[in-house]
Amino acid sequence: MGRSSHAELFEEYTTNDNTDRYKHLKQAEDLTSPIFNLIPRLLHGFSQIMLQKSAVTGLFFVIGIGINSLTMMLGGIIATLSGLIIAKLCRYDSELIGNGIYGYNAALVGIALFYFLPLSQLSLVLLVCASALSTIIMHYLLRRIPVNSVFTTPFIISTWLVLLLIDMAGINTSVAPFSTQASSDFYSLTRGVGQVMFQGYWLSGVIFIIGLLFHSYQAAIWAVIGSGLGMLTARVGSFSESNVLMGAYGFNASLVALALTARYPNTPIPAVLGVMLSVLLTRAFEVVSLPALTAPFVLTTWLIIGMMGIKNRLSEYRSL
């Protein structure tokens, strides 16, 4: 009886001990799971800036921003988190949240505001409000047009509104000076990719390209082709050489190339035409002294998609 009783007590003790351990592990898992869910969503938000869904690519983008400007990296992270929180509180589509669709416009807003403004209490408040606004605008547009056609429209609207407000308030913007010491075409080309996220450092562009390679070598190639063709188009048009060196004519062209080659994978013609048109639109924004941001990319891509749609309808009509 004694031995049996001791065995039963020992078994009961070990069972309770294992149960307690399981409970502690489960509690720890419950506490950490939101963090582990948040990190991929955050990184997907960054990767979607260049139309990719990859946490690894997003991580490279964050690193690429950080090696040039820790402030802009911080702005992008805070803004993306703000966008994700707003999307969660408003109960937007969880799959779209997980894919970074509600994060990338907010990320761009955060990077842009710390590009135009120094870090301060005011800029932080503006950043959070503008990133929240971009998320709400994104949801509004998603209910009216396809998800793969919204692009960076919410970022453009939100950032233009903030820039208008600070101009009306008489607040001066402060853009970091640009160094043209490294002025070969290689540096101009890589800056064109880097400027997608407001980074004028050529190494940032290289890291962005490496990040694209990890998800799609075709996307990496077309990002480079878009930037290079944009640079060549600007030079043919005798546009500002200093802006060419900065990559100002490359980043919209790079985004156009990514978007249109993904939409029309069987022909490069829409992408090539789109790249050249985006450079002309970028120049038009310069003439009217309006920050172009990524508006040339969005307008060009919409126009090419519309033209391709008309072309396809005419082809169907002729075949009847």
C-alpha positions as CSV (number, residue, x, y, z in Angstrom):
1,M,0.0,0.0,0.0
2,G,2.8,2.4,0.9
3,R,4.7,1.9,-2.4
4,S,1.5,2.2,-4.4
5,S,0.6,5.4,-2.5
6,H,4.0,6.9,-3.1
7,A,3.9,6.0,-6.8
8,E,0.4,7.6,-7.2
9,L,1.6,10.8,-5.4
10,F,4.7,11.0,-7.6
11,E,2.6,10.5,-10.8
12,E,0.1,13.1,-9.6
13,Y,3.0,15.6,-8.8
14,T,4.7,15.1,-12.2
15,T,1.4,15.4,-14.0
16,N,0.5,18.7,-12.2
17,D,4.1,19.9,-12.8
18,N,3.8,19.2,-16.6
19,T,0.4,20.9,-16.7
20,D,1.8,24.0,-15.0
21,R,4.7,24.1,-17.4
22,Y,2.3,23.8,-20.3
23,K,0.2,26.6,-19.0
24,H,3.3,28.8,-18.5
25,L,4.4,28.0,-22.1
26,K,1.0,28.7,-23.4
27,Q,0.8,32.0,-21.6
28,A,4.2,33.0,-23.0
29,E,3.1,32.0,-26.5
30,D,0.0,34.1,-26.1
31,L,2.1,37.1,-25.1
32,T,4.6,36.7,-27.9
33,S,2.3,35.6,-30.8
34,P,1.0,39.2,-31.4
35,I,4.7,40.3,-31.8
36,F,5.5,37.5,-34.1
37,N,2.4,38.3,-36.2
38,L,3.2,42.0,-36.2
39,I,6.8,41.6,-37.6
40,P,5.8,40.0,-40.9
41,R,3.0,42.5,-41.4
42,L,5.4,45.3,-40.7
43,L,8.0,44.0,-43.2
44,H,5.3,43.2,-45.8
45,G,4.3,46.8,-45.5
46,F,7.8,47.9,-46.5
47,S,8.2,45.3,-49.3
48,Q,4.8,46.3,-50.9
49,I,6.3,49.8,-51.5
50,M,8.0,48.1,-54.5
51,L,5.0,45.8,-55.2
52,Q,6.5,42.7,-53.5
53,K,5.1,40.5,-50.7
54,S,8.2,39.3,-48.9
55,A,9.3,39.8,-45.3
56,V,12.9,39.2,-46.3
57,T,12.6,41.9,-49.0
58,G,11.0,44.2,-46.5
59,L,13.8,43.6,-44.1
60,F,16.4,44.6,-46.7
61,F,14.3,47.8,-47.4
62,V,14.4,48.7,-43.7
63,I,18.1,48.1,-43.6
64,G,18.7,50.1,-46.8
65,I,16.8,53.1,-45.3
66,G,18.6,52.8,-42.0
67,I,22.1,52.9,-43.4
68,N,21.3,56.3,-44.9
69,S,19.0,57.7,-42.3
70,L,18.0,56.2,-39.0
71,T,15.4,59.0,-38.6
72,M,13.6,58.1,-41.8
73,M,13.8,54.4,-40.9
74,L,12.2,55.2,-37.6
75,G,9.6,57.3,-39.3
76,G,8.7,54.5,-41.7
77,I,8.4,52.0,-38.8
78,I,6.2,54.2,-36.6
79,A,4.0,55.1,-39.6
80,T,3.6,51.5,-40.7
81,L,2.6,50.5,-37.1
82,S,0.2,53.4,-36.9
83,G,-1.4,52.2,-40.2
84,L,-1.6,48.6,-39.0
85,I,-3.2,49.7,-35.7
86,I,-5.8,51.8,-37.5
87,A,-6.6,49.0,-39.9
88,K,-7.0,46.6,-37.0
89,L,-9.2,49.0,-35.0
90,C,-11.4,49.6,-38.0
91,R,-11.6,45.8,-38.6
92,Y,-10.3,46.0,-42.1
93,D,-9.7,42.8,-44.1
94,S,-7.2,40.7,-42.0
95,E,-5.7,39.1,-45.1
96,L,-5.0,42.5,-46.7
97,I,-3.5,43.6,-43.4
98,G,-1.2,40.6,-43.3
99,N,-0.1,41.1,-46.9
100,G,1.0,44.6,-46.1
101,I,-1.6,46.3,-48.2
102,Y,-2.6,48.7,-45.4
103,G,1.1,49.3,-44.5
104,Y,3.1,50.5,-47.5
105,N,1.4,53.8,-48.0
106,A,1.8,54.6,-44.4
107,A,5.4,53.6,-44.5
108,L,6.0,56.0,-47.4
109,V,4.3,58.8,-45.5
110,G,6.5,58.2,-42.5
111,I,9.7,58.2,-44.6
112,A,8.6,61.3,-46.5
113,L,7.7,63.4,-43.5
114,F,11.1,62.8,-41.9
115,Y,12.6,63.6,-45.3
116,F,10.9,67.0,-45.4
117,L,10.8,67.7,-41.6
118,P,13.3,67.2,-38.8
119,L,12.4,64.9,-35.9
120,S,10.2,66.8,-33.4
121,Q,7.0,66.5,-31.5
122,L,5.1,68.3,-34.3
123,S,6.5,66.1,-37.0
124,L,5.7,63.0,-35.0
125,V,2.1,64.1,-34.5
126,L,1.8,64.9,-38.2
127,L,3.4,61.5,-39.1
128,V,0.9,59.5,-37.0
129,C,-2.1,61.5,-38.3
130,A,-1.0,61.4,-42.0
131,S,-0.2,57.6,-41.8
132,A,-3.7,57.0,-40.3
133,L,-5.3,59.1,-43.0
134,S,-3.4,57.2,-45.7
135,T,-4.8,53.9,-44.3
136,I,-8.3,55.2,-44.3
137,I,-8.0,56.5,-47.8
138,M,-6.5,53.2,-48.9
139,H,-9.6,51.4,-47.5
140,Y,-11.9,53.9,-49.3
141,L,-10.2,53.3,-52.6
142,L,-10.1,49.5,-52.2
143,R,-13.9,49.5,-52.1
144,R,-14.0,51.3,-55.5
145,I,-11.1,50.1,-57.6
146,P,-9.0,46.8,-57.7
147,V,-6.4,46.4,-55.1
148,N,-3.6,46.2,-57.7
149,S,-4.6,49.6,-59.1
150,V,-4.5,51.7,-56.0
151,F,-0.7,51.9,-55.9
152,T,0.6,54.8,-53.8
153,T,-2.3,57.1,-54.3
154,P,-3.1,57.3,-50.5
155,F,0.5,58.3,-49.8
156,I,0.5,61.0,-52.4
157,I,-2.8,62.6,-51.2
158,S,-1.8,62.4,-47.5
159,T,1.7,63.8,-48.0
160,W,0.5,66.6,-50.3
161,L,-2.0,67.6,-47.6
162,V,0.6,67.7,-44.9
163,L,3.0,69.7,-47.1
164,L,0.2,72.1,-47.9
165,L,-0.6,72.5,-44.2
166,I,3.0,73.2,-43.2
167,D,3.4,75.6,-46.1
168,M,0.3,77.5,-44.9
169,A,1.7,77.5,-41.3
170,G,4.9,79.0,-42.6
171,I,7.0,76.0,-41.5
172,N,10.1,75.5,-43.5
173,T,11.0,72.1,-44.9
174,S,14.6,70.9,-44.5
175,V,15.8,68.4,-47.1
176,A,19.3,67.0,-46.4
177,P,21.9,68.3,-48.9
178,F,22.9,66.0,-51.7
179,S,26.5,65.1,-52.4
180,T,27.5,64.6,-56.1
181,Q,31.0,63.3,-55.4
182,A,30.0,59.9,-56.7
183,S,28.7,61.0,-60.1
184,S,29.1,58.0,-62.4
185,D,26.1,56.5,-64.1
186,F,26.2,53.5,-61.8
187,Y,25.6,55.7,-58.8
188,S,22.9,57.6,-60.6
189,L,21.2,54.4,-61.5
190,T,21.3,52.9,-58.0
191,R,20.1,56.2,-56.6
192,G,17.1,56.0,-58.9
193,V,16.1,52.8,-57.2
194,G,16.9,54.2,-53.7
195,Q,14.8,57.3,-54.3
196,V,11.7,55.1,-54.4
197,M,12.0,55.5,-50.6
198,F,13.6,58.9,-50.5
199,Q,17.2,57.6,-50.2
200,G,19.9,59.5,-52.1
201,Y,22.6,57.1,-51.0
202,W,23.7,54.8,-53.8
203,L,24.3,51.9,-51.4
204,S,20.7,52.1,-50.2
205,G,19.6,51.5,-53.8
206,V,22.0,48.5,-54.0
207,I,20.5,47.0,-50.9
208,F,17.0,47.5,-52.2
209,I,18.0,45.7,-55.4
210,I,19.4,42.8,-53.4
211,G,16.1,42.7,-51.4
212,L,14.2,42.4,-54.7
213,L,16.5,39.6,-55.8
214,F,15.5,37.6,-52.8
215,H,11.9,37.6,-53.9
216,S,12.0,38.0,-57.7
217,Y,15.1,38.3,-59.9
218,Q,12.8,39.6,-62.7
219,A,11.6,42.4,-60.4
220,A,15.2,43.3,-59.5
221,I,16.2,43.4,-63.2
222,W,13.2,45.6,-64.2
223,A,13.8,48.0,-61.3
224,V,17.3,48.6,-62.6
225,I,16.1,48.8,-66.2
226,G,13.4,51.3,-65.3
227,S,15.9,53.5,-63.4
228,G,18.5,53.3,-66.2
229,L,16.0,54.0,-68.9
230,G,14.6,56.9,-67.0
231,M,18.1,58.4,-66.6
232,L,18.6,58.0,-70.4
233,T,15.3,59.5,-71.3
234,A,16.0,62.6,-69.1
235,R,19.4,63.1,-70.7
236,V,17.9,62.8,-74.2
237,G,15.4,65.5,-73.1
238,S,18.3,67.6,-71.7
239,F,16.7,67.7,-68.3
240,S,18.6,68.9,-65.2
241,E,21.8,66.9,-64.9
242,S,21.9,67.4,-61.2
243,N,18.5,65.8,-60.9
244,V,19.7,63.0,-63.1
245,L,22.6,62.4,-60.7
246,M,20.2,62.4,-57.7
247,G,18.1,59.7,-59.3
248,A,15.1,62.0,-59.5
249,Y,14.1,60.6,-62.9
250,G,14.7,57.0,-62.0
251,F,12.5,56.2,-59.1
252,N,9.1,56.7,-60.7
253,A,10.4,55.0,-63.8
254,S,11.5,52.1,-61.7
255,L,8.1,51.7,-60.1
256,V,6.4,51.9,-63.5
257,A,8.6,49.2,-64.9
258,L,7.8,46.9,-61.9
259,A,4.0,47.5,-62.1
260,L,3.6,47.1,-65.9
261,T,5.9,44.1,-66.3
262,A,4.0,42.4,-63.6
263,R,0.7,43.2,-65.3
264,Y,1.9,42.5,-68.9
265,P,4.6,39.8,-68.5
266,N,4.5,38.8,-72.2
267,T,5.6,42.2,-73.7
268,P,8.0,44.9,-72.5
269,I,6.4,47.6,-74.7
270,P,3.9,49.0,-72.0
271,A,6.7,49.2,-69.5
272,V,9.2,50.9,-71.8
273,L,6.5,53.4,-72.9
274,G,5.5,53.9,-69.3
275,V,9.0,54.6,-68.2
276,M,9.5,57.3,-70.8
277,L,6.2,58.9,-70.0
278,S,6.9,58.9,-66.3
279,V,10.0,61.0,-66.9
280,L,8.1,63.6,-68.9
281,L,5.5,63.8,-66.1
282,T,8.2,64.1,-63.5
283,R,9.6,67.1,-65.4
284,A,6.1,68.6,-65.6
285,F,5.8,68.5,-61.8
286,E,9.2,70.2,-61.6
287,V,8.0,73.0,-63.9
288,V,5.0,73.7,-61.7
289,S,7.1,73.5,-58.5
290,L,4.9,70.7,-57.1
291,P,6.6,67.8,-55.3
292,A,6.1,64.9,-57.7
293,L,6.4,62.2,-55.0
294,T,5.2,59.0,-56.8
295,A,2.4,60.8,-58.7
296,P,4.1,60.3,-62.1
297,F,4.2,56.5,-61.4
298,V,0.5,56.3,-60.5
299,L,-0.7,58.5,-63.4
300,T,1.5,56.8,-66.0
301,T,0.5,53.3,-64.9
302,W,-3.2,54.2,-64.9
303,L,-2.8,55.8,-68.4
304,I,-1.0,52.8,-69.8
305,I,-3.5,50.3,-68.3
306,G,-6.3,52.4,-69.8
307,M,-4.7,52.4,-73.2
308,M,-4.0,48.7,-73.1
309,G,-7.6,48.1,-72.2
310,I,-8.8,50.2,-75.2
311,K,-6.4,48.3,-77.4
312,N,-7.7,44.9,-76.3
313,R,-11.3,46.0,-76.8
314,L,-10.6,47.2,-80.3
315,S,-8.9,43.9,-81.1
316,E,-11.9,42.0,-79.8
317,Y,-14.2,44.2,-81.8
318,R,-12.2,43.6,-85.0
319,S,-12.2,39.9,-84.5
320,L,-16.0,39.7,-84.4
